[in-house]
Amino acid sequence: MVNAFQAGHQLKAEGLLRRSRRASSKAQDVWARMIAATRLRCLRSGQGYF
């Protein structure tokens, strides 16, 4: 369940990153970076990519 939830966040983050490169919206950029940071934290704590 947690894996599916985190995988969904990953897909959302990648979509946001792609969109924020085109859009000049700072909020989108901050949100995408926040999700990316969360993903890095999960990686470092040894929970795997998802």
DRENNU-639910 format. One record per atom (N, C-alpha, C, CB): residue number from 1; residue in one letter; atom name; x negated, y negated, z negated. Coordinates in nm, 2 decimals. Glycine has a CB too. Layout:
N
<atom><seq>NUM</seq><type>A</type><atom>CA</atom><u>X</u><v>Y</v><w>Z</w></atom>
...
This chain:
50
<atom><seq>1</seq><type>M</type><atom>N</atom><u>-0.08</u><v>0.12</v><w>0.00</w></atom>
<atom><seq>1</seq><type>M</type><atom>CA</atom><u>0.00</u><v>0.00</v><w>0.00</w></atom>
<atom><seq>1</seq><type>M</type><atom>C</atom><u>-0.09</u><v>-0.13</v><w>0.00</w></atom>
<atom><seq>1</seq><type>M</type><atom>CB</atom><u>0.09</u><v>0.00</v><w>-0.12</w></atom>
<atom><seq>2</seq><type>V</type><atom>N</atom><u>-0.19</u><v>-0.13</v><w>-0.09</w></atom>
<atom><seq>2</seq><type>V</type><atom>CA</atom><u>-0.28</u><v>-0.24</v><w>-0.09</w></atom>
<atom><seq>2</seq><type>V</type><atom>C</atom><u>-0.35</u><v>-0.25</v><w>0.04</w></atom>
<atom><seq>2</seq><type>V</type><atom>CB</atom><u>-0.37</u><v>-0.23</v><w>-0.21</w></atom>
<atom><seq>3</seq><type>N</type><atom>N</atom><u>-0.39</u><v>-0.13</v><w>0.09</w></atom>
<atom><seq>3</seq><type>N</type><atom>CA</atom><u>-0.47</u><v>-0.14</v><w>0.22</w></atom>
<atom><seq>3</seq><type>N</type><atom>C</atom><u>-0.39</u><v>-0.20</v><w>0.33</w></atom>
<atom><seq>3</seq><type>N</type><atom>CB</atom><u>-0.51</u><v>0.01</v><w>0.25</w></atom>
<atom><seq>4</seq><type>A</type><atom>N</atom><u>-0.26</u><v>-0.16</v><w>0.34</w></atom>
<atom><seq>4</seq><type>A</type><atom>CA</atom><u>-0.17</u><v>-0.21</v><w>0.45</w></atom>
<atom><seq>4</seq><type>A</type><atom>C</atom><u>-0.16</u><v>-0.36</v><w>0.43</w></atom>
<atom><seq>4</seq><type>A</type><atom>CB</atom><u>-0.04</u><v>-0.14</v><w>0.44</w></atom>
<atom><seq>5</seq><type>F</type><atom>N</atom><u>-0.14</u><v>-0.41</v><w>0.30</w></atom>
<atom><seq>5</seq><type>F</type><atom>CA</atom><u>-0.13</u><v>-0.55</v><w>0.27</w></atom>
<atom><seq>5</seq><type>F</type><atom>C</atom><u>-0.25</u><v>-0.63</v><w>0.31</w></atom>
<atom><seq>5</seq><type>F</type><atom>CB</atom><u>-0.10</u><v>-0.57</v><w>0.12</w></atom>
<atom><seq>6</seq><type>Q</type><atom>N</atom><u>-0.37</u><v>-0.57</v><w>0.28</w></atom>
<atom><seq>6</seq><type>Q</type><atom>CA</atom><u>-0.49</u><v>-0.64</v><w>0.31</w></atom>
<atom><seq>6</seq><type>Q</type><atom>C</atom><u>-0.52</u><v>-0.64</v><w>0.46</w></atom>
<atom><seq>6</seq><type>Q</type><atom>CB</atom><u>-0.61</u><v>-0.58</v><w>0.24</w></atom>
<atom><seq>7</seq><type>A</type><atom>N</atom><u>-0.48</u><v>-0.53</v><w>0.53</w></atom>
<atom><seq>7</seq><type>A</type><atom>CA</atom><u>-0.50</u><v>-0.52</v><w>0.67</w></atom>
<atom><seq>7</seq><type>A</type><atom>C</atom><u>-0.41</u><v>-0.63</v><w>0.74</w></atom>
<atom><seq>7</seq><type>A</type><atom>CB</atom><u>-0.46</u><v>-0.38</v><w>0.72</w></atom>
<atom><seq>8</seq><type>G</type><atom>N</atom><u>-0.29</u><v>-0.65</v><w>0.69</w></atom>
<atom><seq>8</seq><type>G</type><atom>CA</atom><u>-0.20</u><v>-0.75</v><w>0.74</w></atom>
<atom><seq>8</seq><type>G</type><atom>C</atom><u>-0.26</u><v>-0.89</v><w>0.72</w></atom>
<atom><seq>8</seq><type>G</type><atom>CB</atom><u>-0.07</u><v>-0.74</v><w>0.67</w></atom>
<atom><seq>9</seq><type>H</type><atom>N</atom><u>-0.32</u><v>-0.91</v><w>0.61</w></atom>
<atom><seq>9</seq><type>H</type><atom>CA</atom><u>-0.39</u><v>-1.04</v><w>0.59</w></atom>
<atom><seq>9</seq><type>H</type><atom>C</atom><u>-0.51</u><v>-1.06</v><w>0.68</w></atom>
<atom><seq>9</seq><type>H</type><atom>CB</atom><u>-0.44</u><v>-1.05</v><w>0.44</w></atom>
<atom><seq>10</seq><type>Q</type><atom>N</atom><u>-0.58</u><v>-0.95</v><w>0.71</w></atom>
<atom><seq>10</seq><type>Q</type><atom>CA</atom><u>-0.69</u><v>-0.96</v><w>0.80</w></atom>
<atom><seq>10</seq><type>Q</type><atom>C</atom><u>-0.64</u><v>-1.00</v><w>0.94</w></atom>
<atom><seq>10</seq><type>Q</type><atom>CB</atom><u>-0.76</u><v>-0.82</v><w>0.81</w></atom>
<atom><seq>11</seq><type>L</type><atom>N</atom><u>-0.53</u><v>-0.94</v><w>0.99</w></atom>
<atom><seq>11</seq><type>L</type><atom>CA</atom><u>-0.48</u><v>-0.98</v><w>1.12</w></atom>
<atom><seq>11</seq><type>L</type><atom>C</atom><u>-0.43</u><v>-1.12</v><w>1.12</w></atom>
<atom><seq>11</seq><type>L</type><atom>CB</atom><u>-0.36</u><v>-0.88</v><w>1.16</w></atom>
<atom><seq>12</seq><type>K</type><atom>N</atom><u>-0.37</u><v>-1.16</v><w>1.01</w></atom>
<atom><seq>12</seq><type>K</type><atom>CA</atom><u>-0.32</u><v>-1.30</v><w>1.01</w></atom>
<atom><seq>12</seq><type>K</type><atom>C</atom><u>-0.44</u><v>-1.40</v><w>1.01</w></atom>
<atom><seq>12</seq><type>K</type><atom>CB</atom><u>-0.24</u><v>-1.32</v><w>0.88</w></atom>
<atom><seq>13</seq><type>A</type><atom>N</atom><u>-0.55</u><v>-1.36</v><w>0.94</w></atom>
<atom><seq>13</seq><type>A</type><atom>CA</atom><u>-0.66</u><v>-1.45</v><w>0.93</w></atom>
<atom><seq>13</seq><type>A</type><atom>C</atom><u>-0.73</u><v>-1.46</v><w>1.07</w></atom>
<atom><seq>13</seq><type>A</type><atom>CB</atom><u>-0.77</u><v>-1.39</v><w>0.83</w></atom>
<atom><seq>14</seq><type>E</type><atom>N</atom><u>-0.74</u><v>-1.35</v><w>1.14</w></atom>
<atom><seq>14</seq><type>E</type><atom>CA</atom><u>-0.80</u><v>-1.36</v><w>1.27</w></atom>
<atom><seq>14</seq><type>E</type><atom>C</atom><u>-0.71</u><v>-1.44</v><w>1.37</w></atom>
<atom><seq>14</seq><type>E</type><atom>CB</atom><u>-0.82</u><v>-1.22</v><w>1.33</w></atom>
<atom><seq>15</seq><type>G</type><atom>N</atom><u>-0.58</u><v>-1.43</v><w>1.35</w></atom>
<atom><seq>15</seq><type>G</type><atom>CA</atom><u>-0.49</u><v>-1.51</v><w>1.43</w></atom>
<atom><seq>15</seq><type>G</type><atom>C</atom><u>-0.50</u><v>-1.66</v><w>1.40</w></atom>
<atom><seq>15</seq><type>G</type><atom>CB</atom><u>-0.35</u><v>-1.47</v><w>1.42</w></atom>
<atom><seq>16</seq><type>L</type><atom>N</atom><u>-0.51</u><v>-1.69</v><w>1.27</w></atom>
<atom><seq>16</seq><type>L</type><atom>CA</atom><u>-0.53</u><v>-1.83</v><w>1.23</w></atom>
<atom><seq>16</seq><type>L</type><atom>C</atom><u>-0.66</u><v>-1.89</v><w>1.27</w></atom>
<atom><seq>16</seq><type>L</type><atom>CB</atom><u>-0.51</u><v>-1.84</v><w>1.07</w></atom>
<atom><seq>17</seq><type>L</type><atom>N</atom><u>-0.77</u><v>-1.81</v><w>1.26</w></atom>
<atom><seq>17</seq><type>L</type><atom>CA</atom><u>-0.90</u><v>-1.86</v><w>1.30</w></atom>
<atom><seq>17</seq><type>L</type><atom>C</atom><u>-0.89</u><v>-1.90</v><w>1.45</w></atom>
<atom><seq>17</seq><type>L</type><atom>CB</atom><u>-1.01</u><v>-1.76</v><w>1.28</w></atom>
<atom><seq>18</seq><type>R</type><atom>N</atom><u>-0.83</u><v>-1.81</v><w>1.53</w></atom>
<atom><seq>18</seq><type>R</type><atom>CA</atom><u>-0.82</u><v>-1.83</v><w>1.68</w></atom>
<atom><seq>18</seq><type>R</type><atom>C</atom><u>-0.74</u><v>-1.96</v><w>1.70</w></atom>
<atom><seq>18</seq><type>R</type><atom>CB</atom><u>-0.76</u><v>-1.71</v><w>1.75</w></atom>
<atom><seq>19</seq><type>R</type><atom>N</atom><u>-0.63</u><v>-1.98</v><w>1.63</w></atom>
<atom><seq>19</seq><type>R</type><atom>CA</atom><u>-0.55</u><v>-2.09</v><w>1.65</w></atom>
<atom><seq>19</seq><type>R</type><atom>C</atom><u>-0.61</u><v>-2.22</v><w>1.60</w></atom>
<atom><seq>19</seq><type>R</type><atom>CB</atom><u>-0.41</u><v>-2.07</v><w>1.58</w></atom>
<atom><seq>20</seq><type>S</type><atom>N</atom><u>-0.68</u><v>-2.21</v><w>1.49</w></atom>
<atom><seq>20</seq><type>S</type><atom>CA</atom><u>-0.74</u><v>-2.33</v><w>1.43</w></atom>
<atom><seq>20</seq><type>S</type><atom>C</atom><u>-0.86</u><v>-2.39</v><w>1.52</w></atom>
<atom><seq>20</seq><type>S</type><atom>CB</atom><u>-0.79</u><v>-2.31</v><w>1.29</w></atom>
<atom><seq>21</seq><type>R</type><atom>N</atom><u>-0.91</u><v>-2.30</v><w>1.60</w></atom>
<atom><seq>21</seq><type>R</type><atom>CA</atom><u>-1.02</u><v>-2.35</v><w>1.69</w></atom>
<atom><seq>21</seq><type>R</type><atom>C</atom><u>-0.96</u><v>-2.44</v><w>1.80</w></atom>
<atom><seq>21</seq><type>R</type><atom>CB</atom><u>-1.09</u><v>-2.23</v><w>1.76</w></atom>
<atom><seq>22</seq><type>R</type><atom>N</atom><u>-0.83</u><v>-2.41</v><w>1.84</w></atom>
<atom><seq>22</seq><type>R</type><atom>CA</atom><u>-0.76</u><v>-2.49</v><w>1.94</w></atom>
<atom><seq>22</seq><type>R</type><atom>C</atom><u>-0.69</u><v>-2.61</v><w>1.87</w></atom>
<atom><seq>22</seq><type>R</type><atom>CB</atom><u>-0.66</u><v>-2.41</v><w>2.01</w></atom>
<atom><seq>23</seq><type>A</type><atom>N</atom><u>-0.63</u><v>-2.59</v><w>1.76</w></atom>
<atom><seq>23</seq><type>A</type><atom>CA</atom><u>-0.56</u><v>-2.70</v><w>1.69</w></atom>
<atom><seq>23</seq><type>A</type><atom>C</atom><u>-0.65</u><v>-2.78</v><w>1.60</w></atom>
<atom><seq>23</seq><type>A</type><atom>CB</atom><u>-0.44</u><v>-2.64</v><w>1.61</w></atom>
<atom><seq>24</seq><type>S</type><atom>N</atom><u>-0.62</u><v>-2.90</v><w>1.58</w></atom>
<atom><seq>24</seq><type>S</type><atom>CA</atom><u>-0.71</u><v>-2.98</v><w>1.50</w></atom>
<atom><seq>24</seq><type>S</type><atom>C</atom><u>-0.66</u><v>-2.99</v><w>1.35</w></atom>
<atom><seq>24</seq><type>S</type><atom>CB</atom><u>-0.72</u><v>-3.13</v><w>1.55</w></atom>
<atom><seq>25</seq><type>S</type><atom>N</atom><u>-0.56</u><v>-2.90</v><w>1.33</w></atom>
<atom><seq>25</seq><type>S</type><atom>CA</atom><u>-0.50</u><v>-2.90</v><w>1.19</w></atom>
<atom><seq>25</seq><type>S</type><atom>C</atom><u>-0.59</u><v>-2.86</v><w>1.09</w></atom>
<atom><seq>25</seq><type>S</type><atom>CB</atom><u>-0.37</u><v>-2.82</v><w>1.19</w></atom>
<atom><seq>26</seq><type>K</type><atom>N</atom><u>-0.62</u><v>-2.94</v><w>0.99</w></atom>
<atom><seq>26</seq><type>K</type><atom>CA</atom><u>-0.72</u><v>-2.91</v><w>0.88</w></atom>
<atom><seq>26</seq><type>K</type><atom>C</atom><u>-0.66</u><v>-2.80</v><w>0.79</w></atom>
<atom><seq>26</seq><type>K</type><atom>CB</atom><u>-0.75</u><v>-3.03</v><w>0.80</w></atom>
<atom><seq>27</seq><type>A</type><atom>N</atom><u>-0.53</u><v>-2.81</v><w>0.77</w></atom>
<atom><seq>27</seq><type>A</type><atom>CA</atom><u>-0.46</u><v>-2.71</v><w>0.68</w></atom>
<atom><seq>27</seq><type>A</type><atom>C</atom><u>-0.48</u><v>-2.57</v><w>0.73</w></atom>
<atom><seq>27</seq><type>A</type><atom>CB</atom><u>-0.31</u><v>-2.75</v><w>0.66</w></atom>
<atom><seq>28</seq><type>Q</type><atom>N</atom><u>-0.46</u><v>-2.55</v><w>0.86</w></atom>
<atom><seq>28</seq><type>Q</type><atom>CA</atom><u>-0.48</u><v>-2.42</v><w>0.92</w></atom>
<atom><seq>28</seq><type>Q</type><atom>C</atom><u>-0.62</u><v>-2.37</v><w>0.90</w></atom>
<atom><seq>28</seq><type>Q</type><atom>CB</atom><u>-0.45</u><v>-2.42</v><w>1.07</w></atom>
<atom><seq>29</seq><type>D</type><atom>N</atom><u>-0.72</u><v>-2.46</v><w>0.92</w></atom>
<atom><seq>29</seq><type>D</type><atom>CA</atom><u>-0.86</u><v>-2.43</v><w>0.90</w></atom>
<atom><seq>29</seq><type>D</type><atom>C</atom><u>-0.89</u><v>-2.38</v><w>0.76</w></atom>
<atom><seq>29</seq><type>D</type><atom>CB</atom><u>-0.95</u><v>-2.54</v><w>0.95</w></atom>
<atom><seq>30</seq><type>V</type><atom>N</atom><u>-0.84</u><v>-2.46</v><w>0.67</w></atom>
<atom><seq>30</seq><type>V</type><atom>CA</atom><u>-0.87</u><v>-2.43</v><w>0.52</w></atom>
<atom><seq>30</seq><type>V</type><atom>C</atom><u>-0.81</u><v>-2.30</v><w>0.49</w></atom>
<atom><seq>30</seq><type>V</type><atom>CB</atom><u>-0.81</u><v>-2.54</v><w>0.43</w></atom>
<atom><seq>31</seq><type>W</type><atom>N</atom><u>-0.69</u><v>-2.27</v><w>0.53</w></atom>
<atom><seq>31</seq><type>W</type><atom>CA</atom><u>-0.62</u><v>-2.15</v><w>0.50</w></atom>
<atom><seq>31</seq><type>W</type><atom>C</atom><u>-0.69</u><v>-2.03</v><w>0.56</w></atom>
<atom><seq>31</seq><type>W</type><atom>CB</atom><u>-0.47</u><v>-2.15</v><w>0.56</w></atom>
<atom><seq>32</seq><type>A</type><atom>N</atom><u>-0.74</u><v>-2.04</v><w>0.69</w></atom>
<atom><seq>32</seq><type>A</type><atom>CA</atom><u>-0.82</u><v>-1.93</v><w>0.75</w></atom>
<atom><seq>32</seq><type>A</type><atom>C</atom><u>-0.94</u><v>-1.91</v><w>0.68</w></atom>
<atom><seq>32</seq><type>A</type><atom>CB</atom><u>-0.84</u><v>-1.97</v><w>0.90</w></atom>
<atom><seq>33</seq><type>R</type><atom>N</atom><u>-1.01</u><v>-2.01</v><w>0.63</w></atom>
<atom><seq>33</seq><type>R</type><atom>CA</atom><u>-1.14</u><v>-2.00</v><w>0.56</w></atom>
<atom><seq>33</seq><type>R</type><atom>C</atom><u>-1.11</u><v>-1.93</v><w>0.42</w></atom>
<atom><seq>33</seq><type>R</type><atom>CB</atom><u>-1.20</u><v>-2.13</v><w>0.54</w></atom>
<atom><seq>34</seq><type>M</type><atom>N</atom><u>-1.00</u><v>-1.97</v><w>0.36</w></atom>
<atom><seq>34</seq><type>M</type><atom>CA</atom><u>-0.97</u><v>-1.91</v><w>0.23</w></atom>
<atom><seq>34</seq><type>M</type><atom>C</atom><u>-0.95</u><v>-1.76</v><w>0.24</w></atom>
<atom><seq>34</seq><type>M</type><atom>CB</atom><u>-0.84</u><v>-1.97</v><w>0.17</w></atom>
<atom><seq>35</seq><type>I</type><atom>N</atom><u>-0.88</u><v>-1.72</v><w>0.35</w></atom>
<atom><seq>35</seq><type>I</type><atom>CA</atom><u>-0.85</u><v>-1.57</v><w>0.37</w></atom>
<atom><seq>35</seq><type>I</type><atom>C</atom><u>-0.99</u><v>-1.50</v><w>0.40</w></atom>
<atom><seq>35</seq><type>I</type><atom>CB</atom><u>-0.75</u><v>-1.55</v><w>0.49</w></atom>
<atom><seq>36</seq><type>A</type><atom>N</atom><u>-1.07</u><v>-1.57</v><w>0.48</w></atom>
<atom><seq>36</seq><type>A</type><atom>CA</atom><u>-1.20</u><v>-1.51</v><w>0.51</w></atom>
<atom><seq>36</seq><type>A</type><atom>C</atom><u>-1.29</u><v>-1.49</v><w>0.39</w></atom>
<atom><seq>36</seq><type>A</type><atom>CB</atom><u>-1.28</u><v>-1.60</v><w>0.62</w></atom>
<atom><seq>37</seq><type>A</type><atom>N</atom><u>-1.28</u><v>-1.59</v><w>0.30</w></atom>
<atom><seq>37</seq><type>A</type><atom>CA</atom><u>-1.36</u><v>-1.58</v><w>0.17</w></atom>
<atom><seq>37</seq><type>A</type><atom>C</atom><u>-1.30</u><v>-1.46</v><w>0.09</w></atom>
<atom><seq>37</seq><type>A</type><atom>CB</atom><u>-1.35</u><v>-1.71</v><w>0.10</w></atom>
<atom><seq>38</seq><type>T</type><atom>N</atom><u>-1.17</u><v>-1.45</v><w>0.09</w></atom>
<atom><seq>38</seq><type>T</type><atom>CA</atom><u>-1.11</u><v>-1.34</v><w>0.01</w></atom>
<atom><seq>38</seq><type>T</type><atom>C</atom><u>-1.16</u><v>-1.20</v><w>0.07</w></atom>
<atom><seq>38</seq><type>T</type><atom>CB</atom><u>-0.96</u><v>-1.35</v><w>0.01</w></atom>
<atom><seq>39</seq><type>R</type><atom>N</atom><u>-1.16</u><v>-1.20</v><w>0.20</w></atom>
<atom><seq>39</seq><type>R</type><atom>CA</atom><u>-1.21</u><v>-1.07</v><w>0.27</w></atom>
<atom><seq>39</seq><type>R</type><atom>C</atom><u>-1.35</u><v>-1.04</v><w>0.23</w></atom>
<atom><seq>39</seq><type>R</type><atom>CB</atom><u>-1.19</u><v>-1.08</v><w>0.42</w></atom>
<atom><seq>40</seq><type>L</type><atom>N</atom><u>-1.44</u><v>-1.15</v><w>0.22</w></atom>
<atom><seq>40</seq><type>L</type><atom>CA</atom><u>-1.58</u><v>-1.13</v><w>0.19</w></atom>
<atom><seq>40</seq><type>L</type><atom>C</atom><u>-1.59</u><v>-1.08</v><w>0.05</w></atom>
<atom><seq>40</seq><type>L</type><atom>CB</atom><u>-1.66</u><v>-1.26</v><w>0.21</w></atom>
<atom><seq>41</seq><type>R</type><atom>N</atom><u>-1.51</u><v>-1.13</v><w>-0.04</w></atom>
<atom><seq>41</seq><type>R</type><atom>CA</atom><u>-1.51</u><v>-1.09</v><w>-0.18</w></atom>
<atom><seq>41</seq><type>R</type><atom>C</atom><u>-1.47</u><v>-0.94</v><w>-0.19</w></atom>
<atom><seq>41</seq><type>R</type><atom>CB</atom><u>-1.41</u><v>-1.17</v><w>-0.27</w></atom>
<atom><seq>42</seq><type>C</type><atom>N</atom><u>-1.37</u><v>-0.90</v><w>-0.12</w></atom>
<atom><seq>42</seq><type>C</type><atom>CA</atom><u>-1.33</u><v>-0.76</v><w>-0.12</w></atom>
<atom><seq>42</seq><type>C</type><atom>C</atom><u>-1.45</u><v>-0.67</v><w>-0.07</w></atom>
<atom><seq>42</seq><type>C</type><atom>CB</atom><u>-1.21</u><v>-0.73</v><w>-0.03</w></atom>
<atom><seq>43</seq><type>L</type><atom>N</atom><u>-1.52</u><v>-0.72</v><w>0.04</w></atom>
<atom><seq>43</seq><type>L</type><atom>CA</atom><u>-1.63</u><v>-0.64</v><w>0.09</w></atom>
<atom><seq>43</seq><type>L</type><atom>C</atom><u>-1.74</u><v>-0.63</v><w>-0.01</w></atom>
<atom><seq>43</seq><type>L</type><atom>CB</atom><u>-1.69</u><v>-0.71</v><w>0.22</w></atom>
<atom><seq>44</seq><type>R</type><atom>N</atom><u>-1.77</u><v>-0.74</v><w>-0.08</w></atom>
<atom><seq>44</seq><type>R</type><atom>CA</atom><u>-1.88</u><v>-0.74</v><w>-0.18</w></atom>
<atom><seq>44</seq><type>R</type><atom>C</atom><u>-1.85</u><v>-0.65</v><w>-0.30</w></atom>
<atom><seq>44</seq><type>R</type><atom>CB</atom><u>-1.91</u><v>-0.88</v><w>-0.23</w></atom>
<atom><seq>45</seq><type>S</type><atom>N</atom><u>-1.72</u><v>-0.64</v><w>-0.34</w></atom>
<atom><seq>45</seq><type>S</type><atom>CA</atom><u>-1.68</u><v>-0.56</v><w>-0.46</w></atom>
<atom><seq>45</seq><type>S</type><atom>C</atom><u>-1.67</u><v>-0.42</v><w>-0.42</w></atom>
<atom><seq>45</seq><type>S</type><atom>CB</atom><u>-1.55</u><v>-0.61</v><w>-0.51</w></atom>
<atom><seq>46</seq><type>G</type><atom>N</atom><u>-1.70</u><v>-0.38</v><w>-0.30</w></atom>
<atom><seq>46</seq><type>G</type><atom>CA</atom><u>-1.71</u><v>-0.24</v><w>-0.26</w></atom>
<atom><seq>46</seq><type>G</type><atom>C</atom><u>-1.57</u><v>-0.18</v><w>-0.23</w></atom>
<atom><seq>46</seq><type>G</type><atom>CB</atom><u>-1.77</u><v>-0.16</v><w>-0.37</w></atom>
<atom><seq>47</seq><type>Q</type><atom>N</atom><u>-1.47</u><v>-0.26</v><w>-0.20</w></atom>
<atom><seq>47</seq><type>Q</type><atom>CA</atom><u>-1.34</u><v>-0.20</v><w>-0.17</w></atom>
<atom><seq>47</seq><type>Q</type><atom>C</atom><u>-1.32</u><v>-0.17</v><w>-0.02</w></atom>
<atom><seq>47</seq><type>Q</type><atom>CB</atom><u>-1.23</u><v>-0.30</v><w>-0.21</w></atom>
<atom><seq>48</seq><type>G</type><atom>N</atom><u>-1.43</u><v>-0.19</v><w>0.06</w></atom>
<atom><seq>48</seq><type>G</type><atom>CA</atom><u>-1.42</u><v>-0.16</v><w>0.20</w></atom>
<atom><seq>48</seq><type>G</type><atom>C</atom><u>-1.37</u><v>-0.28</v><w>0.28</w></atom>
<atom><seq>48</seq><type>G</type><atom>CB</atom><u>-1.33</u><v>-0.04</v><w>0.22</w></atom>
<atom><seq>49</seq><type>Y</type><atom>N</atom><u>-1.36</u><v>-0.26</v><w>0.41</w></atom>
<atom><seq>49</seq><type>Y</type><atom>CA</atom><u>-1.32</u><v>-0.37</v><w>0.50</w></atom>
<atom><seq>49</seq><type>Y</type><atom>C</atom><u>-1.17</u><v>-0.41</v><w>0.48</w></atom>
<atom><seq>49</seq><type>Y</type><atom>CB</atom><u>-1.35</u><v>-0.34</v><w>0.64</w></atom>
<atom><seq>50</seq><type>F</type><atom>N</atom><u>-1.09</u><v>-0.31</v><w>0.46</w></atom>
<atom><seq>50</seq><type>F</type><atom>CA</atom><u>-0.95</u><v>-0.34</v><w>0.44</w></atom>
<atom><seq>50</seq><type>F</type><atom>C</atom><u>-0.91</u><v>-0.36</v><w>0.30</w></atom>
<atom><seq>50</seq><type>F</type><atom>CB</atom><u>-0.86</u><v>-0.22</v><w>0.50</w></atom>
